[in-house]
Amino acid sequence: MVGGLMSDGETTVIAEIEAPFGQNIQLLDVQSDQASVRLMRLRIREGSRFTVFDLDPATAKSWGEALIGWATKENTGVE
């Protein structure tokens, strides 16, 4: 679904992370019942506020690579 969250289908928790400053981050695999659409849902909870992103596989891969690059640079000084 473009412009909104996909709500139909099966959702499986991939990971749950407690981040600094009280954020709870969930990564969920979302498989649609209506189409062969598979997305990763990123849900960030800060107190009573939620931020939700639905990512296609290509976007999730790009985002993941950027995160790994940043974390590697920050932790080791290697670019």
PDB file of N, CA, C and O in Angstrom:
ATOM      1  N   MET A   1       0.841  -1.169   0.000  1.00  0.00           N
ATOM      2  CA  MET A   1       0.000   0.000   0.000  1.00  0.00           C
ATOM      3  C   MET A   1       0.889   1.236   0.000  1.00  0.00           C
ATOM      4  O   MET A   1       1.765   1.356   0.857  1.00  0.00           O
ATOM      5  N   VAL A   2       0.692   2.144  -0.923  1.00  0.00           N
ATOM      6  CA  VAL A   2       1.468   3.370  -1.001  1.00  0.00           C
ATOM      7  C   VAL A   2       0.766   4.447  -0.193  1.00  0.00           C
ATOM      8  O   VAL A   2      -0.449   4.618  -0.300  1.00  0.00           O
ATOM      9  N   GLY A   3       1.531   5.176   0.616  1.00  0.00           N
ATOM     10  CA  GLY A   3       0.961   6.274   1.376  1.00  0.00           C
ATOM     11  C   GLY A   3       0.341   5.879   2.704  1.00  0.00           C
ATOM     12  O   GLY A   3      -0.219   6.734   3.390  1.00  0.00           O
ATOM     13  N   GLY A   4       0.421   4.627   3.085  1.00  0.00           N
ATOM     14  CA  GLY A   4      -0.143   4.202   4.358  1.00  0.00           C
ATOM     15  C   GLY A   4       0.477   2.909   4.810  1.00  0.00           C
ATOM     16  O   GLY A   4       1.284   2.309   4.101  1.00  0.00           O
ATOM     17  N   LEU A   5       0.099   2.485   5.987  1.00  0.00           N
ATOM     18  CA  LEU A   5       0.630   1.251   6.534  1.00  0.00           C
ATOM     19  C   LEU A   5      -0.147   0.059   6.014  1.00  0.00           C
ATOM     20  O   LEU A   5      -1.363   0.123   5.838  1.00  0.00           O
ATOM     21  N   MET A   6       0.564  -1.020   5.771  1.00  0.00           N
ATOM     22  CA  MET A   6      -0.074  -2.263   5.369  1.00  0.00           C
ATOM     23  C   MET A   6      -0.530  -2.956   6.652  1.00  0.00           C
ATOM     24  O   MET A   6       0.294  -3.232   7.524  1.00  0.00           O
ATOM     25  N   SER A   7      -1.816  -3.241   6.781  1.00  0.00           N
ATOM     26  CA  SER A   7      -2.311  -3.806   8.035  1.00  0.00           C
ATOM     27  C   SER A   7      -2.745  -5.259   7.916  1.00  0.00           C
ATOM     28  O   SER A   7      -2.782  -5.963   8.925  1.00  0.00           O
ATOM     29  N   ASP A   8      -3.072  -5.731   6.721  1.00  0.00           N
ATOM     30  CA  ASP A   8      -3.519  -7.111   6.555  1.00  0.00           C
ATOM     31  C   ASP A   8      -2.313  -8.030   6.439  1.00  0.00           C
ATOM     32  O   ASP A   8      -1.262  -7.635   5.936  1.00  0.00           O
ATOM     33  N   GLY A   9      -2.476  -9.264   6.912  1.00  0.00           N
ATOM     34  CA  GLY A   9      -1.423 -10.241   6.727  1.00  0.00           C
ATOM     35  C   GLY A   9      -0.797 -10.694   8.022  1.00  0.00           C
ATOM     36  O   GLY A   9      -1.249 -10.355   9.116  1.00  0.00           O
ATOM     37  N   GLU A  10       0.253 -11.467   7.866  1.00  0.00           N
ATOM     38  CA  GLU A  10       0.952 -12.065   8.995  1.00  0.00           C
ATOM     39  C   GLU A  10       2.155 -11.212   9.378  1.00  0.00           C
ATOM     40  O   GLU A  10       2.920 -10.781   8.515  1.00  0.00           O
ATOM     41  N   THR A  11       2.315 -10.973  10.672  1.00  0.00           N
ATOM     42  CA  THR A  11       3.426 -10.178  11.186  1.00  0.00           C
ATOM     43  C   THR A  11       4.244 -11.037  12.140  1.00  0.00           C
ATOM     44  O   THR A  11       3.698 -11.668  13.045  1.00  0.00           O
ATOM     45  N   THR A  12       5.567 -11.057  11.930  1.00  0.00           N
ATOM     46  CA  THR A  12       6.480 -11.824  12.766  1.00  0.00           C
ATOM     47  C   THR A  12       7.567 -10.899  13.297  1.00  0.00           C
ATOM     48  O   THR A  12       8.175 -10.153  12.529  1.00  0.00           O
ATOM     49  N   VAL A  13       7.817 -10.940  14.604  1.00  0.00           N
ATOM     50  CA  VAL A  13       8.869 -10.118  15.199  1.00  0.00           C
ATOM     51  C   VAL A  13      10.227 -10.683  14.794  1.00  0.00           C
ATOM     52  O   VAL A  13      10.506 -11.864  15.001  1.00  0.00           O
ATOM     53  N   ILE A  14      11.065  -9.828  14.216  1.00  0.00           N
ATOM     54  CA  ILE A  14      12.431 -10.197  13.837  1.00  0.00           C
ATOM     55  C   ILE A  14      13.380  -9.878  14.990  1.00  0.00           C
ATOM     56  O   ILE A  14      14.231 -10.691  15.350  1.00  0.00           O
ATOM     57  N   ALA A  15      13.224  -8.685  15.563  1.00  0.00           N
ATOM     58  CA  ALA A  15      14.098  -8.258  16.665  1.00  0.00           C
ATOM     59  C   ALA A  15      13.395  -7.183  17.471  1.00  0.00           C
ATOM     60  O   ALA A  15      12.535  -6.462  16.965  1.00  0.00           O
ATOM     61  N   GLU A  16      13.779  -7.091  18.738  1.00  0.00           N
ATOM     62  CA  GLU A  16      13.304  -6.015  19.605  1.00  0.00           C
ATOM     63  C   GLU A  16      14.514  -5.481  20.350  1.00  0.00           C
ATOM     64  O   GLU A  16      15.258  -6.243  20.968  1.00  0.00           O
ATOM     65  N   ILE A  17      14.710  -4.168  20.290  1.00  0.00           N
ATOM     66  CA  ILE A  17      15.916  -3.534  20.823  1.00  0.00           C
ATOM     67  C   ILE A  17      15.504  -2.432  21.791  1.00  0.00           C
ATOM     68  O   ILE A  17      14.658  -1.598  21.468  1.00  0.00           O
ATOM     69  N   GLU A  18      16.104  -2.431  22.978  1.00  0.00           N
ATOM     70  CA  GLU A  18      15.937  -1.328  23.921  1.00  0.00           C
ATOM     71  C   GLU A  18      17.089  -0.364  23.669  1.00  0.00           C
ATOM     72  O   GLU A  18      18.244  -0.684  23.948  1.00  0.00           O
ATOM     73  N   ALA A  19      16.778   0.798  23.149  1.00  0.00           N
ATOM     74  CA  ALA A  19      17.792   1.790  22.800  1.00  0.00           C
ATOM     75  C   ALA A  19      17.974   2.778  23.950  1.00  0.00           C
ATOM     76  O   ALA A  19      17.145   2.848  24.857  1.00  0.00           O
ATOM     77  N   PRO A  20      19.076   3.547  23.904  1.00  0.00           N
ATOM     78  CA  PRO A  20      19.285   4.566  24.937  1.00  0.00           C
ATOM     79  C   PRO A  20      18.127   5.573  24.968  1.00  0.00           C
ATOM     80  O   PRO A  20      17.417   5.749  23.978  1.00  0.00           O
ATOM     81  N   PHE A  21      17.956   6.208  26.086  1.00  0.00           N
ATOM     82  CA  PHE A  21      16.953   7.254  26.275  1.00  0.00           C
ATOM     83  C   PHE A  21      15.525   6.726  26.223  1.00  0.00           C
ATOM     84  O   PHE A  21      14.597   7.491  25.960  1.00  0.00           O
ATOM     85  N   GLY A  22      15.330   5.417  26.470  1.00  0.00           N
ATOM     86  CA  GLY A  22      13.998   4.857  26.642  1.00  0.00           C
ATOM     87  C   GLY A  22      13.249   4.438  25.398  1.00  0.00           C
ATOM     88  O   GLY A  22      12.075   4.079  25.492  1.00  0.00           O
ATOM     89  N   GLN A  23      13.882   4.468  24.232  1.00  0.00           N
ATOM     90  CA  GLN A  23      13.187   4.016  23.027  1.00  0.00           C
ATOM     91  C   GLN A  23      13.172   2.493  22.959  1.00  0.00           C
ATOM     92  O   GLN A  23      14.139   1.827  23.330  1.00  0.00           O
ATOM     93  N   ASN A  24      12.054   1.960  22.476  1.00  0.00           N
ATOM     94  CA  ASN A  24      11.924   0.539  22.183  1.00  0.00           C
ATOM     95  C   ASN A  24      11.764   0.417  20.675  1.00  0.00           C
ATOM     96  O   ASN A  24      10.874   1.034  20.090  1.00  0.00           O
ATOM     97  N   ILE A  25      12.623  -0.376  20.044  1.00  0.00           N
ATOM     98  CA  ILE A  25      12.609  -0.523  18.587  1.00  0.00           C
ATOM     99  C   ILE A  25      12.242  -1.956  18.253  1.00  0.00           C
ATOM    100  O   ILE A  25      12.880  -2.894  18.730  1.00  0.00           O
ATOM    101  N   GLN A  26      11.214  -2.125  17.435  1.00  0.00           N
ATOM    102  CA  GLN A  26      10.816  -3.451  16.951  1.00  0.00           C
ATOM    103  C   GLN A  26      11.012  -3.506  15.445  1.00  0.00           C
ATOM    104  O   GLN A  26      10.665  -2.567  14.728  1.00  0.00           O
ATOM    105  N   LEU A  27      11.571  -4.615  14.972  1.00  0.00           N
ATOM    106  CA  LEU A  27      11.652  -4.915  13.548  1.00  0.00           C
ATOM    107  C   LEU A  27      10.714  -6.084  13.302  1.00  0.00           C
ATOM    108  O   LEU A  27      10.833  -7.126  13.945  1.00  0.00           O
ATOM    109  N   LEU A  28       9.777  -5.912  12.367  1.00  0.00           N
ATOM    110  CA  LEU A  28       8.769  -6.934  12.101  1.00  0.00           C
ATOM    111  C   LEU A  28       8.754  -7.286  10.626  1.00  0.00           C
ATOM    112  O   LEU A  28       8.891  -6.412   9.770  1.00  0.00           O
ATOM    113  N   ASP A  29       8.588  -8.569  10.330  1.00  0.00           N
ATOM    114  CA  ASP A  29       8.392  -9.047   8.963  1.00  0.00           C
ATOM    115  C   ASP A  29       6.890  -9.058   8.716  1.00  0.00           C
ATOM    116  O   ASP A  29       6.144  -9.704   9.453  1.00  0.00           O
ATOM    117  N   VAL A  30       6.439  -8.343   7.677  1.00  0.00           N
ATOM    118  CA  VAL A  30       5.012  -8.243   7.361  1.00  0.00           C
ATOM    119  C   VAL A  30       4.783  -8.847   5.986  1.00  0.00           C
ATOM    120  O   VAL A  30       5.328  -8.375   4.989  1.00  0.00           O
ATOM    121  N   GLN A  31       3.967  -9.902   5.944  1.00  0.00           N
ATOM    122  CA  GLN A  31       3.614 -10.571   4.686  1.00  0.00           C
ATOM    123  C   GLN A  31       2.134 -10.345   4.437  1.00  0.00           C
ATOM    124  O   GLN A  31       1.301 -10.744   5.251  1.00  0.00           O
ATOM    125  N   SER A  32       1.792  -9.709   3.320  1.00  0.00           N
ATOM    126  CA  SER A  32       0.407  -9.384   2.993  1.00  0.00           C
ATOM    127  C   SER A  32      -0.370 -10.630   2.597  1.00  0.00           C
ATOM    128  O   SER A  32       0.162 -11.517   1.928  1.00  0.00           O
ATOM    129  N   ASP A  33      -1.635 -10.693   3.015  1.00  0.00           N
ATOM    130  CA  ASP A  33      -2.540 -11.760   2.581  1.00  0.00           C
ATOM    131  C   ASP A  33      -3.091 -11.482   1.191  1.00  0.00           C
ATOM    132  O   ASP A  33      -3.409 -12.413   0.451  1.00  0.00           O
ATOM    133  N   GLN A  34      -3.207 -10.200   0.829  1.00  0.00           N
ATOM    134  CA  GLN A  34      -3.870  -9.808  -0.409  1.00  0.00           C
ATOM    135  C   GLN A  34      -2.955  -9.802  -1.626  1.00  0.00           C
ATOM    136  O   GLN A  34      -3.441  -9.868  -2.755  1.00  0.00           O
ATOM    137  N   ALA A  35      -1.676  -9.727  -1.430  1.00  0.00           N
ATOM    138  CA  ALA A  35      -0.734  -9.671  -2.558  1.00  0.00           C
ATOM    139  C   ALA A  35       0.588 -10.267  -2.107  1.00  0.00           C
ATOM    140  O   ALA A  35       0.795 -10.530  -0.922  1.00  0.00           O
ATOM    141  N   SER A  36       1.454 -10.470  -3.041  1.00  0.00           N
ATOM    142  CA  SER A  36       2.765 -11.030  -2.701  1.00  0.00           C
ATOM    143  C   SER A  36       3.716  -9.901  -2.308  1.00  0.00           C
ATOM    144  O   SER A  36       4.805  -9.761  -2.863  1.00  0.00           O
ATOM    145  N   VAL A  37       3.278  -9.102  -1.341  1.00  0.00           N
ATOM    146  CA  VAL A  37       4.067  -7.973  -0.863  1.00  0.00           C
ATOM    147  C   VAL A  37       4.649  -8.334   0.495  1.00  0.00           C
ATOM    148  O   VAL A  37       3.929  -8.751   1.402  1.00  0.00           O
ATOM    149  N   ARG A  38       5.953  -8.171   0.623  1.00  0.00           N
ATOM    150  CA  ARG A  38       6.640  -8.427   1.888  1.00  0.00           C
ATOM    151  C   ARG A  38       7.369  -7.152   2.278  1.00  0.00           C
ATOM    152  O   ARG A  38       8.125  -6.589   1.487  1.00  0.00           O
ATOM    153  N   LEU A  39       7.137  -6.707   3.494  1.00  0.00           N
ATOM    154  CA  LEU A  39       7.765  -5.489   3.980  1.00  0.00           C
ATOM    155  C   LEU A  39       8.361  -5.718   5.355  1.00  0.00           C
ATOM    156  O   LEU A  39       7.956  -6.626   6.081  1.00  0.00           O
ATOM    157  N   MET A  40       9.333  -4.879   5.704  1.00  0.00           N
ATOM    158  CA  MET A  40       9.836  -4.835   7.069  1.00  0.00           C
ATOM    159  C   MET A  40       9.219  -3.608   7.719  1.00  0.00           C
ATOM    160  O   MET A  40       9.316  -2.495   7.203  1.00  0.00           O
ATOM    161  N   ARG A  41       8.587  -3.831   8.853  1.00  0.00           N
ATOM    162  CA  ARG A  41       8.013  -2.722   9.610  1.00  0.00           C
ATOM    163  C   ARG A  41       8.973  -2.378  10.735  1.00  0.00           C
ATOM    164  O   ARG A  41       9.354  -3.243  11.524  1.00  0.00           O
ATOM    165  N   LEU A  42       9.356  -1.130  10.806  1.00  0.00           N
ATOM    166  CA  LEU A  42      10.195  -0.602  11.868  1.00  0.00           C
ATOM    167  C   LEU A  42       9.288   0.230  12.761  1.00  0.00           C
ATOM    168  O   LEU A  42       8.715   1.226  12.318  1.00  0.00           O
ATOM    169  N   ARG A  43       9.158  -0.178  14.019  1.00  0.00           N
ATOM    170  CA  ARG A  43       8.273   0.515  14.962  1.00  0.00           C
ATOM    171  C   ARG A  43       9.118   1.014  16.126  1.00  0.00           C
ATOM    172  O   ARG A  43       9.745   0.226  16.834  1.00  0.00           O
ATOM    173  N   ILE A  44       9.128   2.330  16.316  1.00  0.00           N
ATOM    174  CA  ILE A  44       9.889   2.947  17.401  1.00  0.00           C
ATOM    175  C   ILE A  44       8.890   3.531  18.396  1.00  0.00           C
ATOM    176  O   ILE A  44       8.034   4.340  18.037  1.00  0.00           O
ATOM    177  N   ARG A  45       9.016   3.106  19.652  1.00  0.00           N
ATOM    178  CA  ARG A  45       8.143   3.620  20.708  1.00  0.00           C
ATOM    179  C   ARG A  45       8.957   4.493  21.644  1.00  0.00           C
ATOM    180  O   ARG A  45       9.992   4.074  22.163  1.00  0.00           O
ATOM    181  N   GLU A  46       8.478   5.712  21.853  1.00  0.00           N
ATOM    182  CA  GLU A  46       9.088   6.644  22.805  1.00  0.00           C
ATOM    183  C   GLU A  46       7.973   7.105  23.735  1.00  0.00           C
ATOM    184  O   GLU A  46       7.199   8.000  23.393  1.00  0.00           O
ATOM    185  N   GLY A  47       7.896   6.494  24.906  1.00  0.00           N
ATOM    186  CA  GLY A  47       6.792   6.795  25.813  1.00  0.00           C
ATOM    187  C   GLY A  47       5.480   6.336  25.194  1.00  0.00           C
ATOM    188  O   GLY A  47       5.312   5.152  24.901  1.00  0.00           O
ATOM    189  N   SER A  48       4.549   7.264  24.993  1.00  0.00           N
ATOM    190  CA  SER A  48       3.264   6.907  24.385  1.00  0.00           C
ATOM    191  C   SER A  48       3.244   7.188  22.881  1.00  0.00           C
ATOM    192  O   SER A  48       2.227   6.967  22.224  1.00  0.00           O
ATOM    193  N   ARG A  49       4.348   7.669  22.340  1.00  0.00           N
ATOM    194  CA  ARG A  49       4.412   8.019  20.915  1.00  0.00           C
ATOM    195  C   ARG A  49       5.038   6.890  20.103  1.00  0.00           C
ATOM    196  O   ARG A  49       6.032   6.295  20.519  1.00  0.00           O
ATOM    197  N   PHE A  50       4.451   6.599  18.944  1.00  0.00           N
ATOM    198  CA  PHE A  50       4.964   5.577  18.036  1.00  0.00           C
ATOM    199  C   PHE A  50       5.338   6.213  16.705  1.00  0.00           C
ATOM    200  O   PHE A  50       4.624   7.077  16.197  1.00  0.00           O
ATOM    201  N   THR A  51       6.459   5.779  16.147  1.00  0.00           N
ATOM    202  CA  THR A  51       6.847   6.121  14.777  1.00  0.00           C
ATOM    203  C   THR A  51       6.969   4.804  14.038  1.00  0.00           C
ATOM    204  O   THR A  51       7.648   3.891  14.507  1.00  0.00           O
ATOM    205  N   VAL A  52       6.313   4.692  12.878  1.00  0.00           N
ATOM    206  CA  VAL A  52       6.280   3.429  12.140  1.00  0.00           C
ATOM    207  C   VAL A  52       6.682   3.675  10.691  1.00  0.00           C
ATOM    208  O   VAL A  52       6.176   4.589  10.039  1.00  0.00           O
ATOM    209  N   PHE A  53       7.604   2.840  10.195  1.00  0.00           N
ATOM    210  CA  PHE A  53       8.013   2.852   8.793  1.00  0.00           C
ATOM    211  C   PHE A  53       7.769   1.468   8.217  1.00  0.00           C
ATOM    212  O   PHE A  53       8.108   0.474   8.859  1.00  0.00           O
ATOM    213  N   ASP A  54       7.194   1.373   7.030  1.00  0.00           N
ATOM    214  CA  ASP A  54       7.115   0.123   6.280  1.00  0.00           C
ATOM    215  C   ASP A  54       8.126   0.218   5.149  1.00  0.00           C
ATOM    216  O   ASP A  54       8.040   1.110   4.305  1.00  0.00           O
ATOM    217  N   LEU A  55       9.093  -0.710   5.131  1.00  0.00           N
ATOM    218  CA  LEU A  55      10.193  -0.668   4.167  1.00  0.00           C
ATOM    219  C   LEU A  55      10.140  -1.862   3.228  1.00  0.00           C
ATOM    220  O   LEU A  55       9.909  -2.990   3.663  1.00  0.00           O
ATOM    221  N   ASP A  56      10.355  -1.614   1.936  1.00  0.00           N
ATOM    222  CA  ASP A  56      10.495  -2.707   0.978  1.00  0.00           C
ATOM    223  C   ASP A  56      11.904  -3.290   1.133  1.00  0.00           C
ATOM    224  O   ASP A  56      12.761  -2.649   1.740  1.00  0.00           O
ATOM    225  N   PRO A  57      12.165  -4.496   0.595  1.00  0.00           N
ATOM    226  CA  PRO A  57      13.472  -5.126   0.773  1.00  0.00           C
ATOM    227  C   PRO A  57      14.652  -4.266   0.302  1.00  0.00           C
ATOM    228  O   PRO A  57      15.680  -4.230   0.977  1.00  0.00           O
ATOM    229  N   ALA A  58      14.531  -3.577  -0.831  1.00  0.00           N
ATOM    230  CA  ALA A  58      15.644  -2.763  -1.338  1.00  0.00           C
ATOM    231  C   ALA A  58      15.950  -1.600  -0.396  1.00  0.00           C
ATOM    232  O   ALA A  58      17.116  -1.303  -0.137  1.00  0.00           O
ATOM    233  N   THR A  59      14.918  -0.947   0.114  1.00  0.00           N
ATOM    234  CA  THR A  59      15.120   0.166   1.042  1.00  0.00           C
ATOM    235  C   THR A  59      15.697  -0.333   2.361  1.00  0.00           C
ATOM    236  O   THR A  59      16.590   0.303   2.922  1.00  0.00           O
ATOM    237  N   ALA A  60      15.198  -1.466   2.864  1.00  0.00           N
ATOM    238  CA  ALA A  60      15.727  -2.039   4.108  1.00  0.00           C
ATOM    239  C   ALA A  60      17.207  -2.380   3.957  1.00  0.00           C
ATOM    240  O   ALA A  60      17.994  -2.151   4.876  1.00  0.00           O
ATOM    241  N   LYS A  61      17.589  -2.925   2.804  1.00  0.00           N
ATOM    242  CA  LYS A  61      18.997  -3.271   2.563  1.00  0.00           C
ATOM    243  C   LYS A  61      19.866  -2.016   2.549  1.00  0.00           C
ATOM    244  O   LYS A  61      20.927  -1.992   3.173  1.00  0.00           O
ATOM    245  N   SER A  62      19.429  -0.980   1.847  1.00  0.00           N
ATOM    246  CA  SER A  62      20.196   0.274   1.793  1.00  0.00           C
ATOM    247  C   SER A  62      20.334   0.897   3.178  1.00  0.00           C
ATOM    248  O   SER A  62      21.410   1.361   3.556  1.00  0.00           O
ATOM    249  N   TRP A  63      19.244   0.905   3.925  1.00  0.00           N
ATOM    250  CA  TRP A  63      19.255   1.467   5.270  1.00  0.00           C
ATOM    251  C   TRP A  63      20.201   0.658   6.168  1.00  0.00           C
ATOM    252  O   TRP A  63      20.998   1.228   6.913  1.00  0.00           O
ATOM    253  N   GLY A  64      20.105  -0.665   6.089  1.00  0.00           N
ATOM    254  CA  GLY A  64      20.978  -1.526   6.882  1.00  0.00           C
ATOM    255  C   GLY A  64      22.449  -1.317   6.572  1.00  0.00           C
ATOM    256  O   GLY A  64      23.276  -1.259   7.482  1.00  0.00           O
ATOM    257  N   GLU A  65      22.781  -1.203   5.290  1.00  0.00           N
ATOM    258  CA  GLU A  65      24.169  -0.959   4.890  1.00  0.00           C
ATOM    259  C   GLU A  65      24.663   0.383   5.424  1.00  0.00           C
ATOM    260  O   GLU A  65      25.804   0.490   5.874  1.00  0.00           O
ATOM    261  N   ALA A  66      23.811   1.407   5.379  1.00  0.00           N
ATOM    262  CA  ALA A  66      24.187   2.720   5.910  1.00  0.00           C
ATOM    263  C   ALA A  66      24.417   2.652   7.420  1.00  0.00           C
ATOM    264  O   ALA A  66      25.359   3.259   7.931  1.00  0.00           O
ATOM    265  N   LEU A  67      23.560   1.914   8.138  1.00  0.00           N
ATOM    266  CA  LEU A  67      23.726   1.757   9.584  1.00  0.00           C
ATOM    267  C   LEU A  67      25.025   1.034   9.923  1.00  0.00           C
ATOM    268  O   LEU A  67      25.755   1.452  10.822  1.00  0.00           O
ATOM    269  N   ILE A  68      25.312  -0.046   9.209  1.00  0.00           N
ATOM    270  CA  ILE A  68      26.546  -0.800   9.455  1.00  0.00           C
ATOM    271  C   ILE A  68      27.764   0.067   9.164  1.00  0.00           C
ATOM    272  O   ILE A  68      28.729   0.059   9.928  1.00  0.00           O
ATOM    273  N   GLY A  69      27.725   0.812   8.063  1.00  0.00           N
ATOM    274  CA  GLY A  69      28.833   1.708   7.730  1.00  0.00           C
ATOM    275  C   GLY A  69      29.071   2.742   8.814  1.00  0.00           C
ATOM    276  O   GLY A  69      30.213   3.002   9.194  1.00  0.00           O
ATOM    277  N   TRP A  70      27.995   3.332   9.311  1.00  0.00           N
ATOM    278  CA  TRP A  70      28.118   4.333  10.359  1.00  0.00           C
ATOM    279  C   TRP A  70      28.641   3.709  11.656  1.00  0.00           C
ATOM    280  O   TRP A  70      29.554   4.250  12.280  1.00  0.00           O
ATOM    281  N   ALA A  71      28.070   2.581  12.061  1.00  0.00           N
ATOM    282  CA  ALA A  71      28.476   1.930  13.310  1.00  0.00           C
ATOM    283  C   ALA A  71      29.930   1.491  13.252  1.00  0.00           C
ATOM    284  O   ALA A  71      30.652   1.613  14.241  1.00  0.00           O
ATOM    285  N   THR A  72      30.365   0.986  12.116  1.00  0.00           N
ATOM    286  CA  THR A  72      31.757   0.559  11.954  1.00  0.00           C
ATOM    287  C   THR A  72      32.689   1.756  12.059  1.00  0.00           C
ATOM    288  O   THR A  72      33.724   1.684  12.723  1.00  0.00           O
ATOM    289  N   LYS A  73      32.333   2.842  11.417  1.00  0.00           N
ATOM    290  CA  LYS A  73      33.148   4.057  11.456  1.00  0.00           C
ATOM    291  C   LYS A  73      33.217   4.603  12.874  1.00  0.00           C
ATOM    292  O   LYS A  73      34.294   4.980  13.337  1.00  0.00           O
ATOM    293  N   GLU A  74      32.094   4.651  13.567  1.00  0.00           N
ATOM    294  CA  GLU A  74      32.048   5.197  14.922  1.00  0.00           C
ATOM    295  C   GLU A  74      32.835   4.342  15.915  1.00  0.00           C
ATOM    296  O   GLU A  74      33.488   4.877  16.811  1.00  0.00           O
ATOM    297  N   ASN A  75      32.777   3.019  15.761  1.00  0.00           N
ATOM    298  CA  ASN A  75      33.402   2.129  16.739  1.00  0.00           C
ATOM    299  C   ASN A  75      34.874   1.876  16.488  1.00  0.00           C
ATOM    300  O   ASN A  75      35.615   1.596  17.431  1.00  0.00           O
ATOM    301  N   THR A  76      35.322   1.968  15.238  1.00  0.00           N
ATOM    302  CA  THR A  76      36.705   1.604  14.943  1.00  0.00           C
ATOM    303  C   THR A  76      37.502   2.719  14.301  1.00  0.00           C
ATOM    304  O   THR A  76      38.725   2.623  14.194  1.00  0.00           O
ATOM    305  N   GLY A  77      36.831   3.774  13.873  1.00  0.00           N
ATOM    306  CA  GLY A  77      37.522   4.831  13.160  1.00  0.00           C
ATOM    307  C   GLY A  77      37.804   4.480  11.714  1.00  0.00           C
ATOM    308  O   GLY A  77      38.445   5.258  11.007  1.00  0.00           O
ATOM    309  N   VAL A  78      37.334   3.311  11.251  1.00  0.00           N
ATOM    310  CA  VAL A  78      37.550   2.860   9.878  1.00  0.00           C
ATOM    311  C   VAL A  78      36.392   3.334   9.030  1.00  0.00           C
ATOM    312  O   VAL A  78      35.236   3.251   9.444  1.00  0.00           O
ATOM    313  N   GLU A  79      36.700   3.837   7.829  1.00  0.00           N
ATOM    314  CA  GLU A  79      35.627   4.255   6.915  1.00  0.00           C
ATOM    315  C   GLU A  79      35.383   3.215   5.876  1.00  0.00           C
ATOM    316  O   GLU A  79      34.517   3.390   5.019  1.00  0.00           O
TER     317      GLU A  79
END
